[in-house]
Amino acid sequence: MQILPETEVAQLFDRLVETQVPGRRGLAAWRSLLRAHASLLRRLDTDLQQATGLALADFDVLAQLAQAHGALRMTELADRALISRSGMSRRVARLAAEGLIHRDRAGSDGRGVVVALTEAGIARLAETAPVHARGISALFVAQLDDQELALLERALNKVIVDCSFG
C-alpha cells in the first residue's frame, strides 16, 4: 500500500471534491454548519451533565417523549432522537432501569414496543429542561438576530424537506 505525501493527499481530496462541487460552492457554509452543530452539542452536553448529571442524549429521549404527549413507539423515538437507532435500545433499557421511562408491548397484537415517561421521568425533565433551554438561549439564539434566525430556519427546513425519505 502506497502512502502519499500529505500535500498530494490534500490535492487529491481537493480534486475529488471539485468534480462534485463546482467552484466549491457552499462548502465553507457546510463546514461551518458541521462545526457549529458539533460544538453546540458538546457544550450543551457538558453543561447539562455538570449542572444536572443527565447526558444530553438522555435528556433528548425524555424531551421527545414529552413532546409526543408522554409516549412513542420505539421506532418513532429512534427516528426523532439525536442518537443512533442502534444505541436507542441500550439507552432505553438504562433509562427504564433508572425508573425514568417504562416499556410496554404495543397494541393488542403485541408487536412493537411503546416507551413512556414515568412520574420520575417527568420530574427529571422538569429539573433539566430549564438548564438545557438556558444553554440554547445563550449559546445559539443570543448569537443571532431575529432576521438571521428566520433565514436559518427557512434554509434548514428546505434541506430537511429535500432530504426526507418518503
Buried (B, 14 or more C-beta within 10 A) or exposed (E): EEEEEEEEEEEEEEEEEEEEEEEEEEEEEEEEBEEEEEEBBEBBBEBBBEBBEBBBBBBBBBBBBBEBEBBBBBEBBBEBBEBEEEEBEEBBEEBBEBEBBBBEEBEEEEEEBBBBBBEEBBEBBEEBBEBBEEBEEEBBEEEEEEEEEEEEEEEEEEEEEEEEEE
